[in-house]
Amino acid sequence: MWMLHSATMLPAFLLLFLMRTSISLSETMSRDEKNKLRNQVVEMFDHAYQNYMDHAYPADELMPLTCRGRVRGLEPSRGDIDDALGKFSLTLIDTLDTLALLNKTVEFEEAVRRVVADVRLDNDIVVSVFETNIRVLGGLLGGHSMAVMLKESGQMVWYQDELLHMAKDLGLRLLPAFNTSSGLPYPRVNLRYGVRGPETRTGTETDTCTACAGTIILEFAALSRFTGDPTFEAHARRALDFLWEKRQRNSNLVGTTINIHSGEWVRRDSGVGAGIDSYYEYLMKAYILLGDDQYLQRFNTHYASIMKYISQPPLLLDVHIHKPLLPARTWMDSLLAFFPGLQVLKGDIRPAIETHEMLYQVTKKHNFLPEAFTTDFRVHWAQHPLRPEFAESTYFLYKATKDPYYLEVGRTILENLNRYARVPCGFAAMKDVRTGSHEDRMDSFFLAEMFKYLFLLFAEEEDLPFNVEDYIFTTEAHLLPLSLSTASNSQAPPLVNNTAGEELDDSNFEWTCPNTRLLFPDPAFPRNLRDPVRSALDKSCPHPTTHREPGMGRPPLRAQDFMVNNPEHLELLRRMGVSLIHLKDGRVQLIQHATQAVSAVAAEDGMRFMQEMMELSSQQQKEQLPPRAVQIVSHPFFGRVVLTAGPAQFGMDLSKSSSGVRGFVTVAEPYNGCSELSNGEIVAGRIALLQRGQCMFAEKARHIQKAGAIGGIVIDDNEGSSSDTAPLFQMAGDGRNTDDVTLPLLFLFHKEGNILLEALKENREVEVLLSDKARDRGTDGAEEGACFTEEKDNTSPASSEPVDQSQVTTQEQTTDDSVVGQESVQPVGGLGSYASVDEGEEPAADGDSSSQSVDSLMADWQEDLEAFKQMEKDEL
């Protein structure tokens, strides 16, 4: 695993040795049962491996439905997926060290002989640098490590580093990809001809993913230290240095795709899943394998930002690197399932337990992790190519906690593989986890990773042929010896120190070596973390009881009555074990811990409340509504200032109005609009300004409508909130019929609302246009009251990427300032506030605050627009 073998290592990774005792109340699994499951893993591996050898070898992969090998060029192209295939018996090389770990010494020796005799690496074929590095180079190095280990024990005495020689040959064939001004590798290389010239059929690419460029160091450094040639490690270090230098300095996050020549971020969304995942993994593991403290410092810096911006336990949601409080998507991909395992390595166990439990509940719901799933755990992409990341994290959590709960998780993985993926000729990937249909593929990583982690999960130490803690796992689970940390490589250049002059934040290291007595003071601690996650995904609701808790003297709180600003309601939540957490984007998260309720009856009431909240939210999940526009059309703005507003799910549909609603604004009294207006005669015929809070949006709308208003704008009461850093929202109804509301109601965040309020302070009258999108000024627009035309498509503020509306139904029970009982708000797509200024117009006079606001908003909007346009093109 990752036990330190070198005196050069810090004591950061002694966590696993400090946590040998059981810390869970889960029922212990008997040794016989573990042995039975371990043997089942071996049998399943034999089924997959033997069918590959019988029906596919020497092809790269097995096609388990048609019982034949997949040979590139002979089968219909699958696009980028086929870049992993290089006519080099991929599955056999990827499986070498799995054979050794599973005590299949005879088969391992035979496989090594086959690779040495049969595999050619000089094929005229274009392959992925990333996949070839982690699968083939890593497989050869892992196989070499195992062969050396066996030779030292008196077996395979004939072995003379043949696999290492092949590994160096392959490394040299990959090196031309690194011939760029930045040091970032081209994403593809021709094994025979390199990257340049017409015969290579590659070298024209400009972009690569962060993980593709940042997941090289372990294999290349191992190759350098095995062979004594520092060239490989130097190139991998240079690529990592460049990525670190190009991180977003304010957020300390990296994007998903980068231009290999200019270093500009092509995709600026950032997460821990596809496209970035193993970059973070390799920073941490490079420190372990190579002993260079700077790798750890870089990882800790990134990790602090991940936990600050991306982590919303148990969720891990992508954000924008330049505005990290702005979510980039409302779904997660399955590759992030590795992250709890990396958090175990980091020593941050609590979020690892929570995220793993979320993934386990999704697995139980769909039998496998879908390739992508939404924040309320519905299928986003239905495929499952037998990925091993969830099994990997399960093993690491068991290794760290010895909680037998994770053995039961492993049993579930085994049972689902046998029940749903096993076919006569191996194991077939799932084409759709909802229907159980198969795809004719069995990727090499299934044999390289899945069976390693499952075998180690159930095996006892005496079942293993060597001490696995003397090795580190690569991202493909290949085994590299930690003794490489002391191997001489003095010619390798040092890491570029890009942190010169920057003071290192000591808080980055707060989880490096935790005291487990403080971390787990209660033996039930892991279970208490898992239970809320589990219960939130469980749609069942306990039967109502007629017995009330003694002393409460009142019926339980119902979801439709809940108001977040009501102290009595908050106290009832506390008694029911429901905690309320304010999220970074202004929403509120509700989580129930049944063990914190004052009684069993109160806990049951809390579970019912959470279920009602989910059901009420589901009722509010109507069709996605695009953002609306609040355009200031009076002097001195004349339509130049446009604020993107959130719509309401009730009232006038501005998209069906060709002219929108135009009128002068006035502040309602009372400002919250929660009672009959005292200035109704002034509001009549105008657009009322209201403050968010105290009551439902629909109630506000009814009060201003009764006073004769023609429209309403609700301004957020959360000081500092801005569409720059949070998604826009759509306002939901109150759970009752809202057909009586006929005026339009729009929502502005605090920052955008203040622009409108300041304009009202400085000008006696402010006229605005409420519409589905902004209108440009006419040619005679210098005059007040000029007519407006439809905004050009290229300045439309609306994002075409839909945003999930069901976040309240997630395991987190996420709601805004009360999904019910107070204003219920749900996010919609949008670009935030912006201003549209016609080209060629004279700006306002110097000192005009509105002009300064326009310029500032315009700059922000252009940056957002660029990012969102790119996001529309992005796929995982």
SULWO-V65058 format. One record per run of one state. SS is the DSSP state (alpha for helix, beta for strand, coil for the rest). FROM is the first residue (numbers start at 0). TO is the last residue. If there is no record, write none. Layout:
BEGIN
ss=SS from=FROM to=TO
ss=SS from=FROM to=TO
END
This chain:
BEGIN
ss=coil from=0 to=9
ss=alpha from=10 to=12
ss=coil from=13 to=13
ss=alpha from=14 to=17
ss=coil from=18 to=29
ss=alpha from=30 to=54
ss=coil from=55 to=59
ss=beta from=60 to=62
ss=coil from=63 to=66
ss=beta from=67 to=69
ss=coil from=70 to=70
ss=beta from=71 to=71
ss=coil from=72 to=73
ss=beta from=74 to=74
ss=coil from=75 to=77
ss=alpha from=78 to=83
ss=coil from=84 to=88
ss=alpha from=89 to=100
ss=coil from=101 to=103
ss=alpha from=104 to=117
ss=coil from=118 to=124
ss=beta from=125 to=127
ss=alpha from=128 to=151
ss=coil from=152 to=160
ss=alpha from=161 to=177
ss=coil from=178 to=186
ss=beta from=187 to=189
ss=coil from=190 to=192
ss=beta from=193 to=193
ss=coil from=194 to=196
ss=alpha from=197 to=199
ss=coil from=200 to=205
ss=beta from=206 to=208
ss=alpha from=209 to=213
ss=coil from=214 to=215
ss=alpha from=216 to=226
ss=coil from=227 to=229
ss=alpha from=230 to=244
ss=coil from=245 to=246
ss=beta from=247 to=247
ss=coil from=248 to=251
ss=beta from=252 to=252
ss=coil from=253 to=255
ss=beta from=256 to=258
ss=coil from=259 to=263
ss=beta from=264 to=266
ss=coil from=267 to=267
ss=beta from=268 to=269
ss=coil from=270 to=275
ss=alpha from=276 to=289
ss=coil from=290 to=291
ss=alpha from=292 to=309
ss=beta from=310 to=311
ss=coil from=312 to=313
ss=beta from=314 to=315
ss=coil from=316 to=317
ss=beta from=318 to=319
ss=coil from=320 to=325
ss=beta from=326 to=326
ss=coil from=327 to=329
ss=beta from=330 to=332
ss=alpha from=333 to=345
ss=coil from=346 to=347
ss=alpha from=348 to=365
ss=coil from=366 to=370
ss=beta from=371 to=373
ss=coil from=374 to=377
ss=beta from=378 to=380
ss=coil from=381 to=382
ss=beta from=383 to=383
ss=coil from=384 to=387
ss=alpha from=388 to=400
ss=coil from=401 to=403
ss=alpha from=404 to=420
ss=beta from=421 to=422
ss=coil from=423 to=424
ss=beta from=425 to=426
ss=coil from=427 to=427
ss=beta from=428 to=431
ss=coil from=432 to=435
ss=beta from=436 to=438
ss=coil from=439 to=440
ss=beta from=441 to=441
ss=coil from=442 to=442
ss=alpha from=443 to=457
ss=coil from=458 to=459
ss=alpha from=460 to=462
ss=coil from=463 to=466
ss=alpha from=467 to=469
ss=beta from=470 to=472
ss=coil from=473 to=477
ss=beta from=478 to=480
ss=alpha from=481 to=485
ss=coil from=486 to=504
ss=alpha from=505 to=508
ss=coil from=509 to=514
ss=alpha from=515 to=518
ss=coil from=519 to=523
ss=alpha from=524 to=536
ss=coil from=537 to=557
ss=alpha from=558 to=560
ss=coil from=561 to=565
ss=alpha from=566 to=574
ss=coil from=575 to=576
ss=beta from=577 to=581
ss=coil from=582 to=586
ss=beta from=587 to=591
ss=coil from=592 to=592
ss=alpha from=593 to=595
ss=coil from=596 to=598
ss=alpha from=599 to=618
ss=coil from=619 to=626
ss=beta from=627 to=631
ss=coil from=632 to=639
ss=beta from=640 to=645
ss=coil from=646 to=646
ss=beta from=647 to=647
ss=coil from=648 to=652
ss=alpha from=653 to=655
ss=coil from=656 to=659
ss=beta from=660 to=666
ss=coil from=667 to=678
ss=alpha from=679 to=682
ss=coil from=683 to=685
ss=beta from=686 to=690
ss=coil from=691 to=695
ss=alpha from=696 to=705
ss=coil from=706 to=709
ss=beta from=710 to=714
ss=coil from=715 to=726
ss=beta from=727 to=731
ss=coil from=732 to=742
ss=beta from=743 to=747
ss=coil from=748 to=748
ss=alpha from=749 to=761
ss=coil from=762 to=765
ss=beta from=766 to=770
ss=coil from=771 to=773
ss=beta from=774 to=776
ss=coil from=777 to=786
ss=beta from=787 to=789
ss=coil from=790 to=791
ss=alpha from=792 to=794
ss=coil from=795 to=805
ss=alpha from=806 to=808
ss=coil from=809 to=812
ss=beta from=813 to=814
ss=coil from=815 to=822
ss=beta from=823 to=827
ss=coil from=828 to=832
ss=beta from=833 to=834
ss=coil from=835 to=847
ss=alpha from=848 to=872
ss=coil from=873 to=875
END
